[in-house]
Amino acid sequence: MSNISDKEAKAGLDVELPKIETFSNQFPDYEIKIDIPEFTSVCPITGLPDFGTIVIRYVPKEHCLELKSLKMYVLAYRNLGIFYENAVNRILDDVVKACKPVKASVVGEFNPRGGIKSVIEAHYPRSG
């Protein structure tokens, strides 16, 4: 039995965030890797800040992510209460929604807290 409520477990998933803009892709069959080494969010239980690195990798189809809007999107997490797992999966969903890539992955490598380090990976297309 969990002490975490559904409200806490789903925290941050339905909050409106800035739109990720795109531009037309000009080339076929290549991969883009974006490193975000200063990602921050807030633990929905303790209210303490979480820090980590987010890596987005995707193979563009018709559109590429525009980096300034991606930066504004990522900055919106700074005060958002959200679990690591939700943040990584939400970022993947929002990237896919924005640019409809051939494939994509998001990896969140979060700084240790209480002696525990977490690495979360999510992939598109999803297998289940």
Kinemage of the C-alpha trace (Angstrom):
@kinemage 1
@onewidth
@group {chain A} dominant
@subgroup {mainchain}
@vectorlist {calphas} color= white
{ca met a 1} P 0.000 0.000 0.000
{ca ser a 2} L 1.433 3.356 -1.061
{ca asn a 3} L 1.473 6.504 1.046
{ca ile a 4} L 1.667 8.569 -2.145
{ca ser a 5} L -1.716 9.877 -3.290
{ca asp a 6} L -2.816 9.766 -6.935
{ca lys a 7} L -2.715 13.566 -6.913
{ca glu a 8} L 0.972 13.503 -5.945
{ca ala a 9} L 1.727 10.613 -8.317
{ca lys a 10} L 0.214 12.549 -11.253
{ca ala a 11} L 1.611 15.941 -10.229
{ca gly a 12} L 2.801 18.059 -13.135
{ca leu a 13} L 1.345 15.893 -15.887
{ca asp a 14} L -1.538 18.183 -16.842
{ca val a 15} L 0.046 21.591 -16.165
{ca glu a 16} L 0.115 23.830 -19.229
{ca leu a 17} L 3.700 24.491 -20.326
{ca pro a 18} L 5.098 26.769 -23.048
{ca lys a 19} L 4.698 25.413 -26.576
{ca ile a 20} L 7.732 23.856 -28.244
{ca glu a 21} L 8.089 25.459 -31.685
{ca thr a 22} L 9.484 23.684 -34.749
{ca phe a 23} L 10.929 24.478 -38.162
{ca ser a 24} L 10.946 22.496 -41.418
{ca asn a 25} L 13.523 19.741 -41.662
{ca gln a 26} L 15.726 19.891 -44.763
{ca phe a 27} L 17.493 16.494 -44.671
{ca pro a 28} L 16.633 12.795 -44.331
{ca asp a 29} L 17.917 10.173 -41.916
{ca tyr a 30} L 20.035 11.865 -39.249
{ca glu a 31} L 19.892 12.170 -35.472
{ca ile a 32} L 19.790 15.266 -33.296
{ca lys a 33} L 21.048 15.142 -29.701
{ca ile a 34} L 20.196 17.933 -27.271
{ca asp a 35} L 21.859 18.077 -23.831
{ca ile a 36} L 20.170 20.050 -21.050
{ca pro a 37} L 22.710 19.895 -18.188
{ca glu a 38} L 20.943 22.253 -15.775
{ca phe a 39} L 17.434 20.769 -15.586
{ca thr a 40} L 15.570 21.580 -12.389
{ca ser a 41} L 12.148 20.686 -11.055
{ca val a 42} L 10.591 20.287 -7.623
{ca cys a 43} L 9.758 17.128 -5.675
{ca pro a 44} L 5.944 17.068 -5.321
{ca ile a 45} L 6.248 15.465 -1.869
{ca thr a 46} L 8.974 17.503 -0.147
{ca gly a 47} L 8.942 20.689 -2.222
{ca leu a 48} L 12.742 20.440 -2.473
{ca pro a 49} L 14.493 21.132 -5.780
{ca asp a 50} L 15.654 18.288 -7.999
{ca phe a 51} L 18.605 18.726 -10.358
{ca gly a 52} L 19.742 16.674 -13.300
{ca thr a 53} L 20.663 16.392 -16.939
{ca ile a 54} L 18.124 15.714 -19.652
{ca val a 55} L 19.256 14.329 -23.012
{ca ile a 56} L 16.838 14.402 -25.930
{ca arg a 57} L 17.710 12.354 -29.020
{ca tyr a 58} L 15.473 12.215 -32.063
{ca val a 59} L 15.428 11.477 -35.771
{ca pro a 60} L 13.411 14.263 -37.363
{ca lys a 61} L 10.811 13.597 -40.000
{ca glu a 62} L 9.267 16.814 -41.316
{ca his a 63} L 10.107 19.137 -38.407
{ca cys a 64} L 12.984 19.936 -36.028
{ca leu a 65} L 12.698 21.395 -32.535
{ca glu a 66} L 13.448 25.103 -32.256
{ca leu a 67} L 15.910 25.517 -29.385
{ca lys a 68} L 14.811 28.860 -27.898
{ca ser a 69} L 11.256 27.613 -27.402
{ca leu a 70} L 12.623 24.322 -26.033
{ca lys a 71} L 14.648 26.342 -23.520
{ca met a 72} L 11.523 28.230 -22.391
{ca tyr a 73} L 9.642 24.930 -22.137
{ca val a 74} L 12.391 23.367 -19.982
{ca leu a 75} L 12.629 26.465 -17.756
{ca ala a 76} L 8.933 26.035 -16.919
{ca tyr a 77} L 9.850 22.876 -14.976
{ca arg a 78} L 11.904 24.943 -12.518
{ca asn a 79} L 8.959 25.512 -10.145
{ca leu a 80} L 6.879 22.505 -11.184
{ca gly a 81} L 6.226 19.734 -8.680
{ca ile a 82} L 6.775 16.536 -10.681
{ca phe a 83} L 8.415 13.138 -10.147
{ca tyr a 84} L 11.484 12.262 -12.257
{ca glu a 85} L 9.582 9.546 -14.087
{ca asn a 86} L 6.751 11.906 -14.977
{ca ala a 87} L 9.114 14.654 -16.124
{ca val a 88} L 11.031 12.373 -18.503
{ca asn a 89} L 7.893 10.812 -19.959
{ca arg a 90} L 6.119 14.169 -20.257
{ca ile a 91} L 9.117 15.690 -22.063
{ca leu a 92} L 9.106 12.749 -24.491
{ca asp a 93} L 5.360 13.107 -25.111
{ca asp a 94} L 5.679 16.860 -25.671
{ca val a 95} L 8.660 16.454 -28.049
{ca val a 96} L 6.757 13.828 -30.050
{ca lys a 97} L 3.653 16.025 -30.127
{ca ala a 98} L 5.689 19.011 -31.334
{ca cys a 99} L 7.796 17.480 -34.117
{ca lys a 100} L 6.396 13.988 -34.822
{ca pro a 101} L 9.847 12.383 -35.195
{ca val a 102} L 10.714 9.019 -36.729
{ca lys a 103} L 11.995 8.000 -33.307
{ca ala a 104} L 12.990 9.735 -30.097
{ca ser a 105} L 14.319 9.136 -26.613
{ca val a 106} L 14.625 11.194 -23.465
{ca val a 107} L 17.052 10.281 -20.700
{ca gly a 108} L 16.980 12.014 -17.338
{ca glu a 109} L 20.050 11.531 -15.149
{ca phe a 110} L 19.219 13.064 -11.790
{ca asn a 111} L 21.698 14.134 -9.135
{ca pro a 112} L 21.881 11.900 -6.071
{ca arg a 113} L 19.542 12.649 -3.218
{ca gly a 114} L 19.861 10.744 0.042
{ca gly a 115} L 22.526 8.541 -1.518
{ca ile a 116} L 20.294 7.409 -4.414
{ca lys a 117} L 20.831 8.374 -8.045
{ca ser a 118} L 18.102 7.807 -10.632
{ca val a 119} L 18.371 7.485 -14.416
{ca ile a 120} L 15.061 7.416 -16.277
{ca glu a 121} L 14.756 6.556 -19.993
{ca ala a 122} L 11.693 6.811 -22.224
{ca his a 123} L 11.526 5.893 -25.932
{ca tyr a 124} L 9.273 6.601 -28.900
{ca pro a 125} L 7.675 4.769 -30.491
{ca arg a 126} L 6.421 3.277 -27.275
{ca ser a 127} L 6.373 -0.511 -27.107
{ca gly a 128} L 3.192 -0.928 -25.139
